[in-house]
Amino acid sequence: MNNLSPIIQQYKSDTESVYTTWFTDNDQRLKAFRTIRRGVFQVIEDIKSNTFPNDFKGSSLEFVLSCIAEQKQIFVGVAHPFYWKPKLRIPDIYENQTNKIAFGQFLENAINAKTEEQVLKEIVKLDELKIKGLGPAVASILYFLHPTWFPPFNTAILNGFNFLFKDKKKLGSWTEYLKIRETLKETNNKHKDELSNDLGAIAGLCFEIGAQKMLLGNDEYLSEEERIKFEKNILKRQKEIQEEKLEENLHNEMQYHLLKIGASLGYDVTPASNDKSKSFNNQNFSFISLNKFPELATDKDTQNTIKLIDVVWFQKGTNKIVGAFEVEKSTSIYSGILRLSDLHFSIGTGNEVFYIIIPDNREKDVIQQLNRPVIKNSKININYILFSELRANCDAICKFGTDQGILEKIAKSI
């Protein structure tokens, strides 16, 4: 494609495209990179310690793919290639110990790689093993490890790529994926000022075209069947975006209640570092929050993870944490638990109480996650609060509460 600029501008100006709803305007995307990276380390550790299960369900790999799928739209269906299909023996990384170890070593070498060439060598090594069912679907994991080196990959991205570049690349081949990667990187370099160093932007463009959520040129040549399909995809996208906006507003509301309660109890409070500019009901978070997150006695990476916790309460004028809260809507509850665990194991005293704030219909989910052996054995004190309870009792807690112990009135434990 010689003149991509008009198409890029069309893509970027569309308020419902993945560029505006995911790539540049989604705080969850920023959180996802750290959470997925940590999840990959857990997959590696499980394989090393021989505790990785013989099924996708319940595995640390399922958690990683669930976190990726939460990015909506562009990553819908990302977990499907990894579901264990016993009759087909694919992907053959669950019951075959040799293949399982090879996959773990691939992930370890990829996540620790300092150059693109190192990862490319690992891909070639993995491809040479010809592990049944383990193809370039793995590239979506690689993207979250090295977003400037490897684009995500799925059917819609492939279809969009083939349309844009008048090509006929196929799904399921690492060789084809690497050729696609080279073309996308070369094209991205030419249009870096319009797109991004992060290859998610150009992959999103391919996705929009491949999923028929974006039309190029005159659409009068569409057949009736193609037109109906396109219109259905547009309606589906609009519905998804409306649901995401409702969810985001609900998340903001719960964060605001927690900030308001913490401040009324006399604590210093702060939202996640990338949520400071948010508001609820015309009440800016920044007006009741600390200007700067206190320095913690931990390494920089861990502190950056802790800064992404939705709400943190500190003793007034200190860096002593008295409470931390993760608000989970449709996202993975376990990812919030991991951030709280980082806090517990890095600077926790054992006296803090942490909370997961959840919609009423997700109570079974949070109980299941808190019953994980790794959480129960850690002795970390995590309770949960339902959205309805927090909303209904916020003002009363602010009026009658004297310290964080008041939350015991509405919190539940397992």
GIFENJO-V882417 format. One line per field, one symbol per residue. ss: DSSP state (~ for helix, > for strand, _ for the rest). burial: 1 if it has 9 or more other ideal C-beta (glycine too) atoms within 8 Angstrom, else 0. Layout:
# GIFENJO-V882417
ss->???
burial->???
This chain:
# GIFENJO-V882417
ss->____~~~~~~~~~____~~~~~~___~~~~~~~~~~~~~~~~~~~~~~___________~~~~~~~~~~___~~~____~~~__>____>______~~~~~~~~~~~~~~~____~~~~~~~~~~~~~_______~~~~~~~~~~_________~~~~~~~~~~_________~~~~~~~~~~~~~~~~~_________~~~~~~~~~~~_____________~~~~~~~~~~~~~~~~~~~~~~~~~~~~~~~~~~~~~~~~~___>>>>_~~~___>>__>>~~~____________~~~~~~~____>>>>______>>>>>>>>____~~~~~~~~~~~~~~~_____>>>>>>_~~~~~~~~~~~__~~~~_____>>>>>~~~~~~~~~~~~~~___~~~~~~__>__
burial->000100111111010011111110010111111111111111110110000100010011111111111111111001101101000010111101001111110111111010000111011111100011111111111111111001111101111111110000100011011111101110110011001100111111111111111100000001000110110011001101100100101111111111111111101111110011011100101001110001010000011111111111110000001111111100111111111111110101000111111100011011101101001001010111111011101100110010010110011000
